[in-house]
Amino acid sequence: MGTAPVKAIMWSLFVLGLVGASLGVSELHVYWTVASLIVASVSGLILLRIRADAHPELERTDRRMAAG
């Protein structure tokens, strides 16, 4: 899931979602704004998951620090 084409698609969806949300707010289109924010949020979460999967050593370090 962390391949370059997937990351490129997710980044473009994230940016398009943010641009669509700003246009929706400026034009006062509620459904357009909400749909764009959902697209931006989901793609942002997927990008965060890709980043977390790329650095598994950070997850283990955080668990040790929280436990001790």
PDB file of N, CA, C and O in Angstrom:
ATOM      1  N   MET A   1       0.816  -1.195   0.000  1.00  0.00           N
ATOM      2  CA  MET A   1       0.000   0.000   0.000  1.00  0.00           C
ATOM      3  C   MET A   1       0.857   1.255   0.000  1.00  0.00           C
ATOM      4  O   MET A   1       0.325   2.349  -0.187  1.00  0.00           O
ATOM      5  N   GLY A   2       2.142   1.138   0.199  1.00  0.00           N
ATOM      6  CA  GLY A   2       2.992   2.306   0.273  1.00  0.00           C
ATOM      7  C   GLY A   2       3.753   2.583  -1.009  1.00  0.00           C
ATOM      8  O   GLY A   2       4.811   3.213  -0.974  1.00  0.00           O
ATOM      9  N   THR A   3       3.240   2.130  -2.129  1.00  0.00           N
ATOM     10  CA  THR A   3       3.948   2.355  -3.372  1.00  0.00           C
ATOM     11  C   THR A   3       3.796   3.807  -3.816  1.00  0.00           C
ATOM     12  O   THR A   3       2.889   4.517  -3.381  1.00  0.00           O
ATOM     13  N   ALA A   4       4.693   4.221  -4.681  1.00  0.00           N
ATOM     14  CA  ALA A   4       4.713   5.610  -5.147  1.00  0.00           C
ATOM     15  C   ALA A   4       3.436   6.023  -5.889  1.00  0.00           C
ATOM     16  O   ALA A   4       2.949   7.128  -5.653  1.00  0.00           O
ATOM     17  N   PRO A   5       2.873   5.195  -6.767  1.00  0.00           N
ATOM     18  CA  PRO A   5       1.629   5.627  -7.433  1.00  0.00           C
ATOM     19  C   PRO A   5       0.466   5.828  -6.461  1.00  0.00           C
ATOM     20  O   PRO A   5      -0.344   6.737  -6.642  1.00  0.00           O
ATOM     21  N   VAL A   6       0.382   4.994  -5.443  1.00  0.00           N
ATOM     22  CA  VAL A   6      -0.700   5.140  -4.460  1.00  0.00           C
ATOM     23  C   VAL A   6      -0.515   6.443  -3.683  1.00  0.00           C
ATOM     24  O   VAL A   6      -1.478   7.166  -3.428  1.00  0.00           O
ATOM     25  N   LYS A   7       0.732   6.735  -3.310  1.00  0.00           N
ATOM     26  CA  LYS A   7       0.996   7.972  -2.593  1.00  0.00           C
ATOM     27  C   LYS A   7       0.684   9.181  -3.458  1.00  0.00           C
ATOM     28  O   LYS A   7       0.142  10.170  -2.966  1.00  0.00           O
ATOM     29  N   ALA A   8       1.015   9.116  -4.729  1.00  0.00           N
ATOM     30  CA  ALA A   8       0.742  10.236  -5.639  1.00  0.00           C
ATOM     31  C   ALA A   8      -0.762  10.455  -5.794  1.00  0.00           C
ATOM     32  O   ALA A   8      -1.231  11.593  -5.809  1.00  0.00           O
ATOM     33  N   ILE A   9      -1.510   9.364  -5.907  1.00  0.00           N
ATOM     34  CA  ILE A   9      -2.967   9.473  -6.025  1.00  0.00           C
ATOM     35  C   ILE A   9      -3.565  10.048  -4.747  1.00  0.00           C
ATOM     36  O   ILE A   9      -4.439  10.913  -4.805  1.00  0.00           O
ATOM     37  N   MET A  10      -3.101   9.573  -3.595  1.00  0.00           N
ATOM     38  CA  MET A  10      -3.625  10.067  -2.328  1.00  0.00           C
ATOM     39  C   MET A  10      -3.286  11.540  -2.121  1.00  0.00           C
ATOM     40  O   MET A  10      -4.123  12.302  -1.638  1.00  0.00           O
ATOM     41  N   TRP A  11      -2.068  11.952  -2.482  1.00  0.00           N
ATOM     42  CA  TRP A  11      -1.704  13.366  -2.356  1.00  0.00           C
ATOM     43  C   TRP A  11      -2.561  14.234  -3.269  1.00  0.00           C
ATOM     44  O   TRP A  11      -2.999  15.314  -2.872  1.00  0.00           O
ATOM     45  N   SER A  12      -2.798  13.767  -4.483  1.00  0.00           N
ATOM     46  CA  SER A  12      -3.614  14.576  -5.387  1.00  0.00           C
ATOM     47  C   SER A  12      -5.069  14.634  -4.905  1.00  0.00           C
ATOM     48  O   SER A  12      -5.714  15.674  -5.035  1.00  0.00           O
ATOM     49  N   LEU A  13      -5.595  13.536  -4.352  1.00  0.00           N
ATOM     50  CA  LEU A  13      -6.944  13.572  -3.779  1.00  0.00           C
ATOM     51  C   LEU A  13      -7.010  14.501  -2.566  1.00  0.00           C
ATOM     52  O   LEU A  13      -7.998  15.207  -2.368  1.00  0.00           O
ATOM     53  N   PHE A  14      -5.960  14.492  -1.769  1.00  0.00           N
ATOM     54  CA  PHE A  14      -5.908  15.361  -0.600  1.00  0.00           C
ATOM     55  C   PHE A  14      -5.940  16.834  -1.020  1.00  0.00           C
ATOM     56  O   PHE A  14      -6.709  17.627  -0.476  1.00  0.00           O
ATOM     57  N   VAL A  15      -5.107  17.184  -1.984  1.00  0.00           N
ATOM     58  CA  VAL A  15      -5.057  18.573  -2.453  1.00  0.00           C
ATOM     59  C   VAL A  15      -6.368  18.956  -3.141  1.00  0.00           C
ATOM     60  O   VAL A  15      -6.893  20.047  -2.917  1.00  0.00           O
ATOM     61  N   LEU A  16      -6.894  18.065  -3.974  1.00  0.00           N
ATOM     62  CA  LEU A  16      -8.166  18.357  -4.627  1.00  0.00           C
ATOM     63  C   LEU A  16      -9.300  18.511  -3.616  1.00  0.00           C
ATOM     64  O   LEU A  16     -10.190  19.342  -3.802  1.00  0.00           O
ATOM     65  N   GLY A  17      -9.272  17.723  -2.562  1.00  0.00           N
ATOM     66  CA  GLY A  17     -10.280  17.861  -1.521  1.00  0.00           C
ATOM     67  C   GLY A  17     -10.200  19.199  -0.812  1.00  0.00           C
ATOM     68  O   GLY A  17     -11.224  19.821  -0.529  1.00  0.00           O
ATOM     69  N   LEU A  18      -8.983  19.644  -0.525  1.00  0.00           N
ATOM     70  CA  LEU A  18      -8.827  20.943   0.128  1.00  0.00           C
ATOM     71  C   LEU A  18      -9.225  22.093  -0.790  1.00  0.00           C
ATOM     72  O   LEU A  18      -9.869  23.046  -0.351  1.00  0.00           O
ATOM     73  N   VAL A  19      -8.845  22.006  -2.060  1.00  0.00           N
ATOM     74  CA  VAL A  19      -9.229  23.042  -3.018  1.00  0.00           C
ATOM     75  C   VAL A  19     -10.739  23.044  -3.217  1.00  0.00           C
ATOM     76  O   VAL A  19     -11.363  24.104  -3.258  1.00  0.00           O
ATOM     77  N   GLY A  20     -11.321  21.866  -3.340  1.00  0.00           N
ATOM     78  CA  GLY A  20     -12.771  21.766  -3.494  1.00  0.00           C
ATOM     79  C   GLY A  20     -13.518  22.307  -2.285  1.00  0.00           C
ATOM     80  O   GLY A  20     -14.564  22.940  -2.428  1.00  0.00           O
ATOM     81  N   ALA A  21     -12.983  22.058  -1.095  1.00  0.00           N
ATOM     82  CA  ALA A  21     -13.625  22.577   0.111  1.00  0.00           C
ATOM     83  C   ALA A  21     -13.550  24.100   0.157  1.00  0.00           C
ATOM     84  O   ALA A  21     -14.519  24.764   0.527  1.00  0.00           O
ATOM     85  N   SER A  22     -12.407  24.646  -0.215  1.00  0.00           N
ATOM     86  CA  SER A  22     -12.301  26.111  -0.199  1.00  0.00           C
ATOM     87  C   SER A  22     -13.203  26.743  -1.250  1.00  0.00           C
ATOM     88  O   SER A  22     -13.800  27.791  -1.005  1.00  0.00           O
ATOM     89  N   LEU A  23     -13.307  26.117  -2.415  1.00  0.00           N
ATOM     90  CA  LEU A  23     -14.237  26.631  -3.424  1.00  0.00           C
ATOM     91  C   LEU A  23     -15.688  26.475  -2.977  1.00  0.00           C
ATOM     92  O   LEU A  23     -16.516  27.352  -3.224  1.00  0.00           O
ATOM     93  N   GLY A  24     -15.988  25.373  -2.330  1.00  0.00           N
ATOM     94  CA  GLY A  24     -17.343  25.156  -1.824  1.00  0.00           C
ATOM     95  C   GLY A  24     -17.728  26.173  -0.766  1.00  0.00           C
ATOM     96  O   GLY A  24     -18.869  26.632  -0.727  1.00  0.00           O
ATOM     97  N   VAL A  25     -16.776  26.528   0.095  1.00  0.00           N
ATOM     98  CA  VAL A  25     -17.055  27.537   1.114  1.00  0.00           C
ATOM     99  C   VAL A  25     -17.246  28.900   0.467  1.00  0.00           C
ATOM    100  O   VAL A  25     -18.150  29.647   0.842  1.00  0.00           O
ATOM    101  N   SER A  26     -16.403  29.226  -0.499  1.00  0.00           N
ATOM    102  CA  SER A  26     -16.511  30.543  -1.133  1.00  0.00           C
ATOM    103  C   SER A  26     -17.800  30.680  -1.954  1.00  0.00           C
ATOM    104  O   SER A  26     -18.343  31.778  -2.071  1.00  0.00           O
ATOM    105  N   GLU A  27     -18.288  29.582  -2.517  1.00  0.00           N
ATOM    106  CA  GLU A  27     -19.527  29.607  -3.305  1.00  0.00           C
ATOM    107  C   GLU A  27     -20.756  29.253  -2.481  1.00  0.00           C
ATOM    108  O   GLU A  27     -21.874  29.254  -2.995  1.00  0.00           O
ATOM    109  N   LEU A  28     -20.551  28.951  -1.198  1.00  0.00           N
ATOM    110  CA  LEU A  28     -21.625  28.583  -0.271  1.00  0.00           C
ATOM    111  C   LEU A  28     -22.396  27.338  -0.708  1.00  0.00           C
ATOM    112  O   LEU A  28     -23.624  27.297  -0.630  1.00  0.00           O
ATOM    113  N   HIS A  29     -21.660  26.326  -1.167  1.00  0.00           N
ATOM    114  CA  HIS A  29     -22.251  25.031  -1.520  1.00  0.00           C
ATOM    115  C   HIS A  29     -21.931  24.039  -0.397  1.00  0.00           C
ATOM    116  O   HIS A  29     -20.795  23.583  -0.266  1.00  0.00           O
ATOM    117  N   VAL A  30     -22.933  23.718   0.399  1.00  0.00           N
ATOM    118  CA  VAL A  30     -22.713  22.886   1.573  1.00  0.00           C
ATOM    119  C   VAL A  30     -22.323  21.465   1.182  1.00  0.00           C
ATOM    120  O   VAL A  30     -21.347  20.928   1.706  1.00  0.00           O
ATOM    121  N   TYR A  31     -23.066  20.854   0.276  1.00  0.00           N
ATOM    122  CA  TYR A  31     -22.796  19.462  -0.096  1.00  0.00           C
ATOM    123  C   TYR A  31     -21.425  19.320  -0.749  1.00  0.00           C
ATOM    124  O   TYR A  31     -20.714  18.348  -0.493  1.00  0.00           O
ATOM    125  N   TRP A  32     -21.056  20.272  -1.580  1.00  0.00           N
ATOM    126  CA  TRP A  32     -19.757  20.262  -2.240  1.00  0.00           C
ATOM    127  C   TRP A  32     -18.636  20.370  -1.200  1.00  0.00           C
ATOM    128  O   TRP A  32     -17.625  19.672  -1.281  1.00  0.00           O
ATOM    129  N   THR A  33     -18.838  21.256  -0.226  1.00  0.00           N
ATOM    130  CA  THR A  33     -17.837  21.442   0.816  1.00  0.00           C
ATOM    131  C   THR A  33     -17.688  20.192   1.666  1.00  0.00           C
ATOM    132  O   THR A  33     -16.569  19.767   1.954  1.00  0.00           O
ATOM    133  N   VAL A  34     -18.796  19.607   2.067  1.00  0.00           N
ATOM    134  CA  VAL A  34     -18.749  18.415   2.912  1.00  0.00           C
ATOM    135  C   VAL A  34     -18.119  17.246   2.167  1.00  0.00           C
ATOM    136  O   VAL A  34     -17.296  16.525   2.732  1.00  0.00           O
ATOM    137  N   ALA A  35     -18.494  17.050   0.915  1.00  0.00           N
ATOM    138  CA  ALA A  35     -17.915  15.953   0.132  1.00  0.00           C
ATOM    139  C   ALA A  35     -16.417  16.151  -0.051  1.00  0.00           C
ATOM    140  O   ALA A  35     -15.648  15.194   0.038  1.00  0.00           O
ATOM    141  N   SER A  36     -16.003  17.376  -0.302  1.00  0.00           N
ATOM    142  CA  SER A  36     -14.579  17.650  -0.477  1.00  0.00           C
ATOM    143  C   SER A  36     -13.805  17.435   0.814  1.00  0.00           C
ATOM    144  O   SER A  36     -12.690  16.914   0.791  1.00  0.00           O
ATOM    145  N   LEU A  37     -14.383  17.829   1.929  1.00  0.00           N
ATOM    146  CA  LEU A  37     -13.721  17.605   3.211  1.00  0.00           C
ATOM    147  C   LEU A  37     -13.625  16.119   3.552  1.00  0.00           C
ATOM    148  O   LEU A  37     -12.642  15.684   4.151  1.00  0.00           O
ATOM    149  N   ILE A  38     -14.631  15.344   3.178  1.00  0.00           N
ATOM    150  CA  ILE A  38     -14.569  13.892   3.395  1.00  0.00           C
ATOM    151  C   ILE A  38     -13.454  13.284   2.564  1.00  0.00           C
ATOM    152  O   ILE A  38     -12.700  12.447   3.062  1.00  0.00           O
ATOM    153  N   VAL A  39     -13.335  13.692   1.300  1.00  0.00           N
ATOM    154  CA  VAL A  39     -12.263  13.183   0.432  1.00  0.00           C
ATOM    155  C   VAL A  39     -10.901  13.550   0.999  1.00  0.00           C
ATOM    156  O   VAL A  39     -10.003  12.710   1.049  1.00  0.00           O
ATOM    157  N   ALA A  40     -10.739  14.805   1.430  1.00  0.00           N
ATOM    158  CA  ALA A  40      -9.464  15.238   1.989  1.00  0.00           C
ATOM    159  C   ALA A  40      -9.140  14.496   3.280  1.00  0.00           C
ATOM    160  O   ALA A  40      -7.986  14.134   3.510  1.00  0.00           O
ATOM    161  N   SER A  41     -10.133  14.266   4.117  1.00  0.00           N
ATOM    162  CA  SER A  41      -9.899  13.579   5.385  1.00  0.00           C
ATOM    163  C   SER A  41      -9.504  12.116   5.189  1.00  0.00           C
ATOM    164  O   SER A  41      -8.558  11.630   5.809  1.00  0.00           O
ATOM    165  N   VAL A  42     -10.229  11.430   4.330  1.00  0.00           N
ATOM    166  CA  VAL A  42      -9.937  10.010   4.097  1.00  0.00           C
ATOM    167  C   VAL A  42      -8.563   9.840   3.452  1.00  0.00           C
ATOM    168  O   VAL A  42      -7.792   8.969   3.852  1.00  0.00           O
ATOM    169  N   SER A  43      -8.259  10.661   2.466  1.00  0.00           N
ATOM    170  CA  SER A  43      -6.947  10.539   1.825  1.00  0.00           C
ATOM    171  C   SER A  43      -5.834  10.934   2.790  1.00  0.00           C
ATOM    172  O   SER A  43      -4.748  10.357   2.744  1.00  0.00           O
ATOM    173  N   GLY A  44      -6.087  11.910   3.663  1.00  0.00           N
ATOM    174  CA  GLY A  44      -5.096  12.269   4.674  1.00  0.00           C
ATOM    175  C   GLY A  44      -4.845  11.145   5.656  1.00  0.00           C
ATOM    176  O   GLY A  44      -3.704  10.897   6.045  1.00  0.00           O
ATOM    177  N   LEU A  45      -5.910  10.462   6.059  1.00  0.00           N
ATOM    178  CA  LEU A  45      -5.741   9.320   6.961  1.00  0.00           C
ATOM    179  C   LEU A  45      -4.971   8.180   6.296  1.00  0.00           C
ATOM    180  O   LEU A  45      -4.152   7.522   6.938  1.00  0.00           O
ATOM    181  N   ILE A  46      -5.230   7.952   5.024  1.00  0.00           N
ATOM    182  CA  ILE A  46      -4.493   6.909   4.303  1.00  0.00           C
ATOM    183  C   ILE A  46      -3.025   7.285   4.181  1.00  0.00           C
ATOM    184  O   ILE A  46      -2.153   6.426   4.310  1.00  0.00           O
ATOM    185  N   LEU A  47      -2.742   8.565   3.933  1.00  0.00           N
ATOM    186  CA  LEU A  47      -1.351   9.012   3.873  1.00  0.00           C
ATOM    187  C   LEU A  47      -0.651   8.845   5.217  1.00  0.00           C
ATOM    188  O   LEU A  47       0.520   8.468   5.263  1.00  0.00           O
ATOM    189  N   LEU A  48      -1.352   9.121   6.300  1.00  0.00           N
ATOM    190  CA  LEU A  48      -0.767   8.910   7.627  1.00  0.00           C
ATOM    191  C   LEU A  48      -0.496   7.433   7.883  1.00  0.00           C
ATOM    192  O   LEU A  48       0.513   7.080   8.493  1.00  0.00           O
ATOM    193  N   ARG A  49      -1.388   6.577   7.422  1.00  0.00           N
ATOM    194  CA  ARG A  49      -1.186   5.128   7.592  1.00  0.00           C
ATOM    195  C   ARG A  49       0.021   4.650   6.789  1.00  0.00           C
ATOM    196  O   ARG A  49       0.800   3.823   7.264  1.00  0.00           O
ATOM    197  N   ILE A  50       0.175   5.174   5.563  1.00  0.00           N
ATOM    198  CA  ILE A  50       1.328   4.815   4.745  1.00  0.00           C
ATOM    199  C   ILE A  50       2.614   5.257   5.436  1.00  0.00           C
ATOM    200  O   ILE A  50       3.605   4.527   5.442  1.00  0.00           O
ATOM    201  N   ARG A  51       2.591   6.450   6.015  1.00  0.00           N
ATOM    202  CA  ARG A  51       3.777   6.948   6.702  1.00  0.00           C
ATOM    203  C   ARG A  51       4.100   6.095   7.930  1.00  0.00           C
ATOM    204  O   ARG A  51       5.264   5.792   8.193  1.00  0.00           O
ATOM    205  N   ALA A  52       3.067   5.710   8.678  1.00  0.00           N
ATOM    206  CA  ALA A  52       3.290   4.880   9.865  1.00  0.00           C
ATOM    207  C   ALA A  52       3.818   3.504   9.487  1.00  0.00           C
ATOM    208  O   ALA A  52       4.664   2.951  10.190  1.00  0.00           O
ATOM    209  N   ASP A  53       3.330   2.948   8.392  1.00  0.00           N
ATOM    210  CA  ASP A  53       3.809   1.636   7.952  1.00  0.00           C
ATOM    211  C   ASP A  53       5.246   1.705   7.454  1.00  0.00           C
ATOM    212  O   ASP A  53       5.959   0.702   7.490  1.00  0.00           O
ATOM    213  N   ALA A  54       5.678   2.868   6.992  1.00  0.00           N
ATOM    214  CA  ALA A  54       7.036   3.014   6.481  1.00  0.00           C
ATOM    215  C   ALA A  54       8.059   3.117   7.608  1.00  0.00           C
ATOM    216  O   ALA A  54       9.245   2.870   7.389  1.00  0.00           O
ATOM    217  N   HIS A  55       7.611   3.481   8.815  1.00  0.00           N
ATOM    218  CA  HIS A  55       8.513   3.640   9.958  1.00  0.00           C
ATOM    219  C   HIS A  55       8.031   2.823  11.147  1.00  0.00           C
ATOM    220  O   HIS A  55       7.551   3.395  12.125  1.00  0.00           O
ATOM    221  N   PRO A  56       8.146   1.500  11.087  1.00  0.00           N
ATOM    222  CA  PRO A  56       7.644   0.679  12.204  1.00  0.00           C
ATOM    223  C   PRO A  56       8.469   0.844  13.477  1.00  0.00           C
ATOM    224  O   PRO A  56       7.961   0.579  14.566  1.00  0.00           O
ATOM    225  N   GLU A  57       9.718   1.273  13.371  1.00  0.00           N
ATOM    226  CA  GLU A  57      10.551   1.435  14.563  1.00  0.00           C
ATOM    227  C   GLU A  57      10.048   2.568  15.457  1.00  0.00           C
ATOM    228  O   GLU A  57      10.286   2.536  16.665  1.00  0.00           O
ATOM    229  N   LEU A  58       9.367   3.556  14.907  1.00  0.00           N
ATOM    230  CA  LEU A  58       8.827   4.651  15.707  1.00  0.00           C
ATOM    231  C   LEU A  58       7.680   4.175  16.589  1.00  0.00           C
ATOM    232  O   LEU A  58       7.522   4.649  17.714  1.00  0.00           O
ATOM    233  N   GLU A  59       6.891   3.255  16.091  1.00  0.00           N
ATOM    234  CA  GLU A  59       5.762   2.739  16.872  1.00  0.00           C
ATOM    235  C   GLU A  59       6.257   1.966  18.083  1.00  0.00           C
ATOM    236  O   GLU A  59       5.709   2.114  19.175  1.00  0.00           O
ATOM    237  N   ARG A  60       7.281   1.147  17.907  1.00  0.00           N
ATOM    238  CA  ARG A  60       7.812   0.365  19.015  1.00  0.00           C
ATOM    239  C   ARG A  60       8.434   1.262  20.077  1.00  0.00           C
ATOM    240  O   ARG A  60       8.289   0.981  21.267  1.00  0.00           O
ATOM    241  N   THR A  61       9.113   2.321  19.692  1.00  0.00           N
ATOM    242  CA  THR A  61       9.740   3.233  20.632  1.00  0.00           C
ATOM    243  C   THR A  61       8.689   3.950  21.469  1.00  0.00           C
ATOM    244  O   THR A  61       8.875   4.125  22.674  1.00  0.00           O
ATOM    245  N   ASP A  62       7.599   4.363  20.853  1.00  0.00           N
ATOM    246  CA  ASP A  62       6.545   5.055  21.577  1.00  0.00           C
ATOM    247  C   ASP A  62       5.906   4.142  22.618  1.00  0.00           C
ATOM    248  O   ASP A  62       5.562   4.595  23.710  1.00  0.00           O
ATOM    249  N   ARG A  63       5.747   2.888  22.296  1.00  0.00           N
ATOM    250  CA  ARG A  63       5.139   1.961  23.261  1.00  0.00           C
ATOM    251  C   ARG A  63       6.041   1.762  24.475  1.00  0.00           C
ATOM    252  O   ARG A  63       5.558   1.693  25.606  1.00  0.00           O
ATOM    253  N   ARG A  64       7.356   1.669  24.242  1.00  0.00           N
ATOM    254  CA  ARG A  64       8.286   1.499  25.356  1.00  0.00           C
ATOM    255  C   ARG A  64       8.288   2.721  26.258  1.00  0.00           C
ATOM    256  O   ARG A  64       8.349   2.589  27.480  1.00  0.00           O
ATOM    257  N   MET A  65       8.222   3.901  25.672  1.00  0.00           N
ATOM    258  CA  MET A  65       8.255   5.120  26.466  1.00  0.00           C
ATOM    259  C   MET A  65       6.970   5.259  27.279  1.00  0.00           C
ATOM    260  O   MET A  65       7.013   5.724  28.418  1.00  0.00           O
ATOM    261  N   ALA A  66       5.833   4.866  26.715  1.00  0.00           N
ATOM    262  CA  ALA A  66       4.565   4.982  27.430  1.00  0.00           C
ATOM    263  C   ALA A  66       4.478   3.961  28.560  1.00  0.00           C
ATOM    264  O   ALA A  66       3.887   4.243  29.602  1.00  0.00           O
ATOM    265  N   ALA A  67       5.058   2.781  28.364  1.00  0.00           N
ATOM    266  CA  ALA A  67       4.966   1.728  29.375  1.00  0.00           C
ATOM    267  C   ALA A  67       5.920   1.973  30.547  1.00  0.00           C
ATOM    268  O   ALA A  67       5.618   1.577  31.673  1.00  0.00           O
ATOM    269  N   GLY A  68       7.029   2.598  30.310  1.00  0.00           N
ATOM    270  CA  GLY A  68       8.015   2.705  31.382  1.00  0.00           C
ATOM    271  C   GLY A  68       8.243   4.077  31.773  1.00  0.00           C
ATOM    272  O   GLY A  68       9.049   4.339  32.667  1.00  0.00           O
TER     273      GLY A  68
END
